[in-house]
Amino acid sequence: MKSKLESAVDKGEVWLDENIPGWWEKVDLRKLDMSNGCKCVLGQVEEDYSVSRHSHNLSTQRCCSMGLILYPRFSLDYPALTAEWKKRIKARRKVK
């Protein structure tokens, strides 16, 4: 059974594939930090997390459900979220 974090990142990958093709190629894994709006996935593939969120009309709740940010009420932490995104991006890069 997948964790909440894994399920959220699954949804995030699907959304990114549908809305920002090739997104994983734009992320610098050395800089990836999901707690930072400029270094997170959206922050790296587009201008900035906040700008990207608004340009795609994404609510905070939707971003959280896709593993793009965390809500304080979740027991997930940003280092774990960053690690999960790195794992997914590395897996995609190996496929190509």
C-alpha positions in Angstrom: 0.0 0.0 0.0 1.3 3.4 -0.9 1.9 6.1 1.6 0.1 9.5 1.5 3.2 11.1 0.2 3.7 8.5 -2.6 0.0 8.8 -3.7 0.2 12.6 -3.7 3.4 12.6 -5.8 1.6 10.1 -8.2 -1.1 12.8 -8.7 1.5 15.5 -9.1 3.3 13.5 -11.8 0.1 13.0 -13.8 -0.8 16.7 -13.5 2.7 17.8 -14.6 2.7 15.4 -17.5 -0.6 16.8 -18.7 0.3 20.5 -18.2 4.1 20.9 -18.5 5.5 18.2 -20.8 9.1 17.3 -20.2 9.0 18.9 -16.7 11.4 16.4 -15.2 14.1 17.5 -17.6 14.0 21.0 -16.3 14.6 20.2 -12.6 18.1 20.5 -11.2 18.2 17.7 -8.6 21.1 19.3 -6.8 19.0 22.4 -6.1 15.6 20.6 -5.6 14.1 21.7 -2.3 10.3 21.3 -1.9 10.3 23.8 1.0 11.5 26.6 -1.3 9.2 28.2 -3.8 12.1 28.8 -6.3 13.8 25.4 -5.9 10.7 23.2 -5.8 9.4 21.3 -8.8 7.0 24.1 -9.9 9.6 26.7 -9.1 12.2 25.1 -11.3 10.0 24.2 -14.3 8.3 27.5 -14.4 9.0 31.0 -13.0 8.2 30.4 -9.4 5.9 28.2 -7.3 3.4 31.0 -6.6 3.4 32.4 -10.2 2.9 28.9 -11.5 0.2 28.0 -9.1 -1.8 31.1 -10.0 -1.2 30.8 -13.8 -2.6 27.2 -13.7 -5.4 28.2 -11.3 -4.3 25.7 -8.6 -5.6 26.0 -5.1 -3.3 25.4 -2.1 -5.4 22.3 -1.4 -4.9 20.9 -4.9 -1.2 21.5 -4.8 -1.0 19.7 -1.5 -3.0 16.8 -2.9 -0.4 16.5 -5.7 2.6 16.6 -3.4 3.7 20.0 -4.7 3.5 21.5 -1.1 2.6 20.3 2.3 -0.1 21.3 4.8 1.0 21.5 8.4 -1.7 19.1 9.4 -0.1 16.3 7.4 2.6 14.2 9.1 4.8 14.5 6.0 8.0 16.6 6.0 9.7 18.5 3.2 12.9 16.5 3.2 10.8 13.3 2.7 8.8 15.1 -0.1 12.0 16.3 -1.7 13.5 12.8 -1.6 10.3 11.3 -3.2 10.4 13.8 -6.1 14.1 13.1 -6.6 13.4 9.4 -6.8 10.7 9.9 -9.4 12.7 12.3 -11.5 15.7 10.0 -11.5 13.5 7.1 -12.5 12.1 9.1 -15.5 15.6 10.1 -16.6 16.8 6.5 -16.6 13.9 5.5 -19.0 14.9 8.0 -21.6 
